[in-house]
Amino acid sequence: QVQLVESGGGLVQPGRSLRLSCAASGISFSIYTMGWYRQAPGKERELVAILTSGGSTNYADSVKGRFTISRDNAKNTVSLQMNSLKPEDTAVYYCNAGRVRNTYWGQGTQVTVSS
């Protein structure tokens, strides 16, 4: 049974930082592309950042230079370091694991950026 469990969300003031983590089980973690997506109220789910098994990254333009995705294959975890947070970063953040025809999602963690 595949499980992706996110943690680290919460309420934070604009300009501050937050670190999300996702613990994966039930998959051969190291061969999966891992990613973070987010969905704001009334909007479509969108890509935030992905990190391939080979170490390549891709970021949404809106988070480039502020967010950093990383993975620890020994611990089966993927993290998203979010700096200089803005109110428009407010959303539910989802962890994703993808490979060929298989894709898995976590339950999501709420991030709210507000003063």
Backbone as a ProteinNet text record, in pm:
[ID]
protein_1_A
[PRIMARY]
QVQLVESGGGLVQPGRSLRLSCAASGISFSIYTMGWYRQAPGKERELVAILTSGGSTNYADSVKGRFTISRDNAKNTVSLQMNSLKPEDTAVYYCNAGRVRNTYWGQGTQVTVSS
[TERTIARY]
85	0	88.3	63.8	143.4	86.5	174.5	133.8	230.9	175	251.4	190.6	270.2	219.6	294.9	220.5	280.2	275.7	369.3	370.9	440	419.4	491.4	410.1	286.5	204.2	164.4	102.7	57.2	33.3	18.2	-3.2	128.8	164	290.7	271.4	348.1	338.1	410.5	368.2	439.5	586.6	670.3	813.7	885	809.7	870.8	887.2	942.6	972.4	893.9	882.3	816.1	878.4	886.6	942.8	840.9	804.6	714.3	795.6	744.7	807.2	702.2	747	658.2	732.3	672.5	730.2	656.6	732	673.4	698.9	602.1	618.5	542.4	587	518.5	563.4	664.3	719	870.9	929.7	1076	1111.8	1123.1	1127	1231.9	1349.4	1460.8	1439.4	1350.7	1331.4	1213.3	1146.2	1029.7	1067.3	997.9	1000.1	907.8	959.5	881.2	848.7	729.3	689.2	597.6	586.6	491.8	398.9	271	168.2	87.6	12.2	-73.1	-205.2	-303.6	-435.5	-493.3	-513.9	-576.1	-726.8	-802.9	-949.4	-995.2	-1079.7	-1134.4	-1040.5	-923.7	-825.7	-791.3	-729.4	-683.6	-557.2	-537.5	-412.3	-297.6	-188.2	-76.2	54.7	146	280	354	421.9	509.5	654.7	691.6	829.6	834.4	924.2	947.7	1096.9	1130.1	1269.2	1274.7	1346.6	1351.2	1446.9	1442.3	1533	1677.9	1699	1833.9	1882.4	1795.1	1835	1797.4	1725.4	1681.4	1561.1	1555.6	1445.4	1371.9	1248.5	1168.6	1077.3	1071.5	992.1	891.7	779.5	688	756	728.3	791.3	762.8	645.7	603.8	683.7	755.1	828.9	979.9	1023.8	1167.8	1244.3	1353	1434.6	1387.2	1268.3	1214.6	1197.6	1161.6	1135.7	1247.3	1277.1	1375.9	1323.8	1324.5	1283.5	1408.2	1398.3	1510.8	1455.3	1539.9	1495.9	1606.7	1565.1	1658.1	1616	1685.8	1647.6	1668.6	1756.7	1779.2	1661.1	1593.3	1480.5	1345.1	1348.1	1223.1	1141.4	1209.7	1140.6	1174.4	1080.2	1100.5	1053.8	1128	1098.7	1084.3	1016	1002.2	1031	1143.7	1179.6	1120.1	1036.4	966	1010.2	1076.2	1123.3	1047.7	1054.5	991.9	847.5	773.7	636.5	548	455	361.4	218.6	126.3	-13.5	-63.6	-14.8	-60.4	-4.2	82.5	128.8	30.5	-69	-169.4	-241.5	-239.6	-299.4	-284.9	-349.7	-321.5	-209.2	-105.9	11.3	7.7	27	18.9	153.2	189.8	307.4	266.6	351.7	322.5	443.2	415.6	518.8	475.5	562.2	523.3	631.1	586	678.6	599	627.9	560.3	408.4	338.9	192.4	143.8	233.6	194.5	211.4	107	116.7	37.9	95.4	34.3	33.4	-68.4	-85.5	-98.2	-48	-73.4	-206.6	-241.5	-369.8	-364.2	-245.6	-232.1	-212	-144.8	-124.6	-149.6	-221.1	-261	-147.7	-120.6	-27.3	-104.5	-103.5	-171.5	-70.5	-59.8	33.5	-49.8	-43.3	-127.6	-68.7	-88.9	-44.9	-155.5
-119.8	0	124.5	210.7	332	440.6	506	618.5	733.3	852	975.6	1063.1	1099.4	1174.2	1305.7	1414.1	1547.8	1601.1	1687.7	1756.7	1890.9	1978.5	2105.3	2226.7	2206.4	2320.9	2402.8	2517.4	2601.1	2743.9	2829	2971.4	3044.9	3127.8	3200.5	3340.7	3435.2	3573.8	3591.4	3687.1	3715.8	3744.9	3692.6	3711.5	3605.3	3525.2	3419.9	3291.2	3191.7	3064.2	2950.1	2844	2722.2	2605.9	2491.7	2373.3	2260.7	2211.2	2097.1	1969.7	1861.8	1731.8	1630.1	1530	1422.5	1290.7	1202.7	1070.8	968.3	894.7	796.9	654.8	569	426.6	346.9	224.1	137.5	151.3	235.2	251.3	242.3	214.9	221	367.2	435.1	581.3	639.1	582.9	645	653.1	571.8	572.5	658.4	719.2	801.9	948.6	1016.3	1161.5	1208.5	1294.6	1346.4	1492.7	1531.3	1668.3	1725.2	1854.9	1927.8	2005.7	1995.9	2069.6	2147.1	2243.6	2316.8	2354.2	2372.1	2411.6	2516.3	2633.8	2743	2736.9	2795.4	2792.7	2848.4	2773.5	2817.6	2807.4	2746.5	2736.3	2590.3	2568.5	2435.1	2400	2270.8	2225.4	2256.3	2308.1	2346.6	2291.8	2274.6	2228.8	2337.8	2299.1	2390.8	2358.1	2231.3	2189.6	2038.2	1991.3	1848	1821.1	1700.1	1656.1	1512	1491.1	1357.7	1266.4	1140.1	1043.7	1075.8	1140.6	1177.6	1310.2	1379.1	1503.7	1630.2	1618.6	1737.9	1799.1	1931.4	2002.3	2090.2	2119.8	2213.4	2286.4	2418.2	2499.8	2584.3	2610.5	2709.4	2845.8	2926.7	3058.8	3140.2	3121.9	3202	3172.4	3058.9	3022.6	3015.9	3033.6	3026.6	3128.4	3081.4	3168.3	3177	3125.9	3130.5	2991	2893.9	2757.3	2664.4	2564.4	2463.6	2325.6	2237.6	2099.5	2013.6	1917.2	1826.9	1690.5	1590.4	1455.5	1384	1289.8	1203.5	1060.4	996.7	861.8	759.1	787.1	694.8	695.3	809.7	822.9	823.3	812.1	814.4	939.4	1052	1177.7	1281	1368.1	1482.7	1606.4	1713.7	1836	1954.4	2054.9	2179.7	2293	2358	2474.6	2597.1	2668	2783.5	2908.5	2997.4	3123	3240.1	3353	3475.9	3451.1	3388.7	3350.5	3472.5	3456.1	3562.4	3514	3606.8	3564.7	3476.8	3500.2	3419.6	3277.4	3246.9	3109.3	3027.3	3091	3021.2	2916.8	2792.8	2681.4	2553.7	2450.3	2315.8	2259.4	2213.2	2160	2007.4	1947.8	1803	1747.1	1636.8	1561.5	1463.5	1444.7	1355	1268.1	1142.1	1049.1	995.6	1007.3	966.4	887.1	785.9	708.5	635.4	665.1	603.1	615.5	502.3	507.4	514.9	518.5	523.2	662.6	710.2	837.4	827.5	882.8	876.7	1015	1037.5	1167.2	1151.8	1251.5	1261.4	1329.6	1342.9	1402.4	1554.7	1609.2	1754.8	1816.6	1930.6	2007.4	2155.3	2219.7	2358.6	2453.3	2545.7	2655.5	2785.3	2866.4	2995	3104.2	3199.3	3311.1	3436.4	3486.8	3601	3673.4	3804.1	3882.4	3893
0	0	0	-96.8	-110.1	-18.7	52.6	136.2	119	102.6	102.3	210.4	309.5	423.7	435.1	414	422.1	564.8	595	723.5	706.4	805.4	805.8	766.9	727.7	691.2	812.4	786.5	895.5	852.3	952.2	929.4	948.5	852.1	858.7	803.2	855.6	808.3	675.2	596.4	470.4	495.9	406.8	419.4	500.4	572.8	655.3	575.6	643.8	577.9	640.2	561.7	606.9	530.6	595.4	530.5	536	419.7	409.4	389.3	444.2	425.7	384.3	310.6	267	287	364.5	387.7	302.4	223.7	132.4	180.5	155.9	184.3	79.4	57.4	-37.7	-181	-207.3	-341.9	-336.5	-450.6	-462	-480.5	-370.5	-369.2	-463.1	-465.4	-537.2	-687.8	-743.2	-888.7	-931.2	-834.6	-864.3	-877.7	-968.7	-969.2	-858	-772.3	-660.5	-686.3	-645.3	-672	-566.2	-569.7	-487.3	-579.6	-550.1	-621.1	-517.9	-564.5	-471	-537.9	-453.6	-502.9	-409.7	-465.2	-390.7	-410.1	-319.1	-331	-465.7	-534.1	-660.9	-779.6	-757.5	-865.6	-893.3	-1010.3	-1046.3	-966.9	-949.8	-888.9	-985.5	-932.1	-1017.1	-963.6	-1057.7	-1021.3	-945.6	-838.4	-766.5	-799.6	-780.3	-806.1	-820.6	-906.5	-916.8	-912.1	-870.7	-861.2	-910.3	-1019.4	-1077.8	-1000.9	-1036	-972.8	-1006.3	-1119.1	-1159.4	-1103.1	-1030.9	-966.9	-1040.7	-1151.6	-1224.6	-1154.9	-1159.8	-1095.4	-1195.4	-1161.8	-1238.6	-1140.7	-1155.5	-1064	-1141.1	-1077.8	-1131.8	-1129.5	-1230	-1236.4	-1110.7	-1054.9	-940.2	-813	-809.1	-687.9	-710.1	-833.1	-861.2	-777.6	-718.9	-635.1	-491.2	-463.8	-326.6	-266.7	-349.3	-302.3	-350.3	-267.7	-304.5	-268.1	-367.2	-343.6	-324.4	-232.6	-208.2	-167.9	-177.5	-141	-65.7	16.9	89.5	60.2	-31.1	-73.3	38.1	130.7	242	338.9	347.3	440.6	369.8	236.2	157.5	183.9	184.6	208.4	100.6	76.3	-11	64.7	50.5	124.2	30.5	79.9	5.3	102	82.4	162.2	95.4	166.8	111.1	186.4	116.2	174.4	113.9	182	132.7	90.1	177.3	143	121.5	28.8	-7.5	16.6	34	52.4	-62	-181.8	-295.5	-294.6	-200.3	-183.7	-99.9	-47	32.9	-50.6	-2.3	-76.5	5.7	-41.9	7.8	-78.5	-14.2	-84.4	-80	-198.5	-212.9	-257.3	-199	-239.9	-348.8	-448.6	-559.5	-588.9	-618.8	-665	-800.2	-899.8	-1033.9	-1103.9	-1178.7	-1261.6	-1367.3	-1492.7	-1607.3	-1587.1	-1569.6	-1558	-1414.3	-1320	-1179	-1121.9	-1057	-987.2	-858	-752.7	-620.9	-558.1	-474.5	-410.6	-260.2	-189.5	-47.3	-22.3	105.3	143.5	141.5	144	139.7	276.5	276.4	398.9	368.8	457.2	434.6	470	378.8	404.2	388.2	492.1	489.6	520.2	428.4	445.6	467.2	587.4	622.9	742.8	743.3	857.9	961.4
[MASK]
+++++++++++++++++++++++++++++++++++++++++++++++++++++++++++++++++++++++++++++++++++++++++++++++++++++++++++++++++++

